[in-house]
Amino acid sequence: MTLAGSKLRVTDPFAVLSESAEVDGRREALIRRIGQKYMGDVAPQPPGDIPWDAGFFGLDRSTRFRDLPLPRQVAVTAALSEAVLREAQHIEVVGTTYAAKMALLAETLPQRELYSFFAADEARHLRLISALVGEPHLDWVQGNSFLGYLAQVVQDEDRETLVFLIQVILEGWGINYYSALARCARAPQVTRCFETILLDEGRHHGSGLVLFDESRLTMPQLARLKDLLAAFLAMVRIGPAATLAHLARETGGMSRSEIHDFLTEVDFAAKVKADLSLMQSLLVKAGAHKLRQFFVEKAAFTVPTAAACASDAAAFLGGVL
């Protein structure tokens, strides 16, 4: 760990999930037991039913999905639902690293206190989601481009860059996404979990808006944020990549024309348009006018054609199947 100004490089946030022969299992169990005292014993709460139905993922509009036998439809929907929970769980793993790093980089005591509270929030969120889906594991990180992106950002970036990207953009994004997860969940314990997380996400996002000031960014920081936001926007513009990946696995792969047909049927353009609009609104809300103007001039908020999205999605699937 090295510290210089507002920069602090930490170890890979997922390194704590690595299995090591040197880990004392009894000691770790005792540490976990002590940690549980802070929030009480959280009993396992498996959802029972699949947390989100096919309609939540747009699969009910897909001919390819509807043509599958019912057991295979259930398998795709169950896999997607578990992937949603697992991704949220591992985001919280990264969140514990983020809060700890930001506490060390804090400029004032109130900021250090704030990020210490955030760390407790992230640990509690992790326990709540783990009660639904089991313990986090490195296997769920492999091949997830968003988790890899998030971990690298938290590992390498400086304080100002992180406040904007994590608290303003990604936690602002998360409020919208987690609201949908809570609203559409079919299991009450899943709804309660995400409603609890949402209360904290609002505070995290709100404090990011208070702390961020675009005028304080140096030219290198501004340039770095352009690169990082461009990478995130590229993931947004690829469309329903996770849904495509699970459907392709269950049906033996998909050609570019089949991906095109799927995207058209599920009206990917409406979803991508809404996501790009949300991104713009977050930039406006934060007063990030230079950043917004840069991406407007790059036409980054323009919805890609189905053909372009199918091409990008085919390349993505080639890397994960």
C-alpha positions in Angstrom: 0.0 0.0 0.0 1.4 3.4 -1.0 0.2 6.8 -0.1 0.9 10.0 -2.0 -1.4 13.0 -1.8 -4.9 11.9 -2.9 -3.6 8.7 -4.4 -3.5 5.4 -2.6 -3.1 2.1 -4.4 -4.6 -0.8 -2.5 -4.5 -4.5 -3.2 -7.1 -6.2 -5.4 -10.4 -5.9 -3.6 -11.1 -9.6 -4.4 -7.8 -10.8 -3.0 -9.6 -11.4 0.3 -11.7 -14.1 -1.4 -8.6 -16.1 -2.4 -8.2 -19.5 -0.7 -4.9 -19.9 1.0 -3.5 -22.9 2.9 -2.2 -20.5 5.5 -5.6 -19.2 6.5 -6.6 -20.4 9.9 -10.2 -21.5 9.5 -10.9 -21.5 13.2 -9.6 -18.0 13.6 -11.6 -16.7 10.6 -14.7 -18.3 12.0 -14.2 -16.5 15.3 -13.6 -13.2 13.5 -16.8 -13.7 11.6 -18.7 -14.5 14.8 -17.4 -11.2 16.3 -18.4 -9.3 13.2 -21.9 -10.7 13.4 -22.4 -9.2 16.8 -22.5 -5.8 15.1 -25.7 -6.6 13.3 -27.1 -9.6 15.0 -27.1 -13.1 13.6 -28.3 -13.0 10.0 -29.9 -16.4 9.4 -29.8 -17.8 5.8 -32.8 -16.6 3.8 -32.8 -18.4 0.5 -35.5 -16.9 -1.7 -37.2 -20.2 -2.4 -38.8 -19.1 -5.7 -36.7 -17.6 -8.4 -36.3 -13.9 -7.3 -37.1 -12.3 -10.7 -39.3 -13.7 -13.5 -38.5 -13.9 -17.2 -40.4 -10.6 -17.8 -37.9 -8.7 -15.6 -35.1 -9.6 -18.0 -37.3 -9.1 -21.1 -37.1 -12.8 -22.0 -40.9 -13.1 -22.3 -40.6 -11.1 -25.6 -38.0 -13.4 -27.0 -39.0 -16.1 -29.5 -35.8 -18.0 -28.9 -36.6 -18.1 -25.1 -40.3 -19.0 -25.5 -39.3 -21.8 -27.9 -37.3 -23.5 -25.1 -38.9 -26.3 -23.0 -40.2 -25.0 -19.7 -37.4 -26.6 -17.6 -34.8 -24.8 -19.7 -36.7 -21.5 -19.5 -36.6 -21.9 -15.7 -32.9 -22.7 -15.8 -32.1 -19.5 -17.8 -34.2 -17.3 -15.5 -32.8 -18.9 -12.4 -29.2 -18.4 -13.6 -29.9 -14.8 -14.4 -31.4 -14.2 -11.0 -28.5 -15.7 -9.2 -26.1 -13.7 -11.4 -27.9 -10.5 -10.3 -27.5 -11.4 -6.6 -23.9 -12.5 -7.0 -22.9 -9.4 -8.9 -24.6 -7.2 -6.2 -22.8 -9.2 -3.5 -19.4 -8.8 -5.1 -20.0 -5.1 -5.6 -20.4 -4.9 -1.8 -17.0 -6.7 -1.4 -15.4 -4.0 -3.5 -17.4 -1.4 -1.5 -15.7 -2.4 1.7 -12.3 -1.7 0.1 -13.6 1.6 -1.3 -14.8 2.8 2.1 -11.6 1.8 3.8 -9.4 3.5 1.2 -11.5 6.7 1.3 -11.3 6.9 5.0 -7.5 6.9 4.8 -7.6 9.5 2.0 -10.1 11.8 3.9 -9.1 15.5 4.2 -11.0 16.1 7.4 -12.2 14.2 10.5 -15.9 14.5 9.5 -15.0 12.9 6.1 -13.0 10.1 7.8 -16.0 9.4 10.1 -18.3 9.4 7.2 -16.4 6.8 5.2 -16.0 4.7 8.4 -19.8 4.7 8.6 -19.9 3.8 4.9 -17.6 0.8 5.6 -20.1 -0.5 8.2 -22.9 0.0 5.6 -21.0 -2.0 3.0 -20.2 -4.8 5.4 -23.9 -5.0 6.5 -25.0 -5.1 2.8 -22.6 -7.9 2.1 -24.0 -9.9 5.0 -27.7 -9.3 3.9 -27.0 -10.5 0.3 -24.9 -13.4 1.5 -27.8 -14.6 3.6 -29.8 -14.9 0.3 -27.2 -16.5 -1.9 -24.3 -17.9 0.2 -20.7 -16.7 0.6 -18.9 -14.7 -2.1 -16.3 -16.6 -4.1 -13.7 -15.8 -6.8 -15.4 -18.0 -9.3 -18.2 -15.5 -9.6 -15.7 -12.7 -10.4 -14.0 -14.4 -13.3 -15.3 -13.2 -16.7 -17.5 -10.4 -15.2 -16.2 -7.3 -17.0 -18.1 -4.9 -14.8 -16.7 -6.3 -11.6 -13.2 -6.3 -13.1 -13.6 -2.7 -14.1 -14.9 -1.7 -10.7 -12.1 -3.5 -8.8 -9.4 -1.9 -10.9 -10.9 1.6 -10.4 -11.0 1.2 -6.6 -7.6 -0.3 -6.6 -5.8 2.4 -8.6 -7.6 5.8 -8.7 -7.3 8.9 -6.6 -9.8 10.4 -4.2 -11.4 13.0 -6.5 -11.8 10.5 -9.3 -13.3 7.9 -7.0 -15.8 10.3 -5.4 -17.2 11.1 -8.8 -17.1 7.7 -10.4 -18.2 5.6 -7.5 -20.5 7.8 -5.4 -21.9 10.2 -8.0 -22.2 7.9 -11.1 -22.2 4.3 -10.0 -24.1 4.7 -6.7 -26.5 7.1 -8.4 -26.9 4.4 -11.1 -27.3 1.8 -8.3 -30.2 3.7 -6.8 -32.2 3.3 -10.0 -31.2 -0.3 -10.6 -31.7 -1.5 -7.0 -35.1 0.3 -6.9 -36.2 -1.9 -9.8 -34.8 -5.0 -8.2 -36.7 -4.3 -5.0 -39.9 -3.4 -6.8 -39.9 -6.5 -9.1 -38.6 -9.1 -6.7 -41.0 -12.0 -6.1 -39.5 -13.0 -2.7 -40.2 -10.6 0.2 -36.8 -11.2 1.8 -35.2 -10.1 -1.5 -37.3 -6.9 -1.5 -36.4 -6.1 2.1 -32.7 -6.6 1.4 -32.6 -4.2 -1.5 -34.9 -1.7 0.2 -32.4 -1.6 3.2 -29.5 -1.1 0.9 -31.3 1.7 -1.0 -31.5 3.8 2.2 -27.8 3.7 2.6 -27.1 4.2 -1.2 -29.0 7.5 -1.0 -26.7 8.8 1.7 -23.6 7.6 -0.2 -24.7 9.2 -3.4 -25.8 12.4 -1.7 -22.5 12.9 0.0 -20.7 12.3 -3.3 -22.7 15.2 -4.8 -21.6 17.4 -1.8 -17.9 16.4 -2.1 -17.6 16.5 -5.9 -16.6 19.8 -7.6 -15.6 19.6 -11.2 -13.7 22.9 -11.0 -11.2 21.2 -8.6 -10.2 18.5 -11.1 -6.8 18.8 -12.6 -6.4 18.2 -16.3 -5.0 14.7 -15.8 -7.9 13.8 -13.5 -10.4 15.1 -16.1 -8.7 13.1 -18.8 -8.7 10.0 -16.7 -12.4 10.4 -15.9 -13.2 10.7 -19.6 -11.5 7.4 -20.2 -13.2 5.6 -17.3 -16.6 7.0 -18.1 -16.1 6.0 -21.8 -15.4 2.4 -20.7 -18.5 2.4 -18.5 -20.6 3.8 -21.3 -19.3 1.1 -23.7 -20.7 -1.5 -21.3 -24.1 0.3 -21.1 -24.3 0.6 -24.9 -23.7 -3.1 -25.5 -27.2 -3.8 -24.3 -28.5 -6.9 -22.3 -25.2 -8.7 -22.4 -25.8 -10.9 -19.3 -29.2 -12.0 -20.6 -27.7 -12.8 -24.0 -24.9 -14.8 -22.4 -27.1 -17.0 -20.4 -29.6 -17.6 -23.2 -26.7 -18.4 -25.6 -25.3 -20.9 -23.2 -28.7 -22.6 -22.8 -29.3 -22.8 -26.5 -25.9 -23.7 -27.8 -24.7 -20.3 -28.9 -26.2 -17.5 -31.0 -25.2 -16.1 -34.4 -24.9 -12.3 -35.0 -28.3 -12.4 -36.9 -29.9 -14.3 -34.0 -28.5 -11.7 -31.5 -29.9 -9.0 -33.8 -33.4 -10.6 -33.8 -33.2 -11.0 -30.0 -32.3 -7.4 -29.4 -35.1 -6.2 -31.7 -37.7 -8.3 -30.0 -36.8 -7.2 -26.5 -36.6 -3.5 -27.6 -33.0 -3.1 -26.4 -33.1 0.5 -27.8 -35.6 1.6 -25.2 -33.6 0.2 -22.3 -30.3 1.6 -23.6 -31.9 5.0 -24.3 -33.2 5.1 -20.7 -29.8 4.1 -19.3 -28.0 6.8 -21.4 -30.5 9.4 -20.3 -29.9 8.4 -16.7 -26.2 8.9 -17.2 -26.7 12.4 -18.6 -29.0 13.3 -15.7 -26.3 12.2 -13.2 -23.7 14.4 -14.9 -26.1 17.3 -14.9 -27.0 16.7 -11.3 -23.3 16.7 -10.3 -22.5 19.8 -12.2 -20.1 17.9 -14.4 -20.6 20.1 -17.4 -17.2 19.6 -19.0 -17.6 15.9 -18.9 -21.1 15.9 -20.2 -20.2 18.2 -23.1 -17.3 16.0 -24.0 -19.5 12.9 -24.3 -22.3 14.9 -26.1 -19.7 15.9 -28.8 -18.6 12.3 -29.0 -22.2 11.2 -29.6 -21.8 8.8 -26.7 -25.4 9.3 -25.6 -26.8 8.3 -29.0 -28.5 4.9 -29.0 -26.5 2.4 -31.2 -28.3 0.6 -34.0 -29.4 -3.0 -33.5 -26.7 -4.1 -36.0 -24.0 -2.2 -34.1 -25.2 -3.5 -30.8 -25.4 -7.1 -32.2 -21.8 -6.8 -33.4 -20.6 -5.6 -30.0 -22.6 -8.3 -28.2 -21.3 -11.0 -30.5 -17.7 -10.0 -29.7 -18.6 -10.0 -26.0 -20.2 -13.4 -26.1 -17.1 -14.7 -27.9 -15.1 -13.8 -24.8 -17.4 -15.3 -22.2 -18.8 -18.5 -23.8 
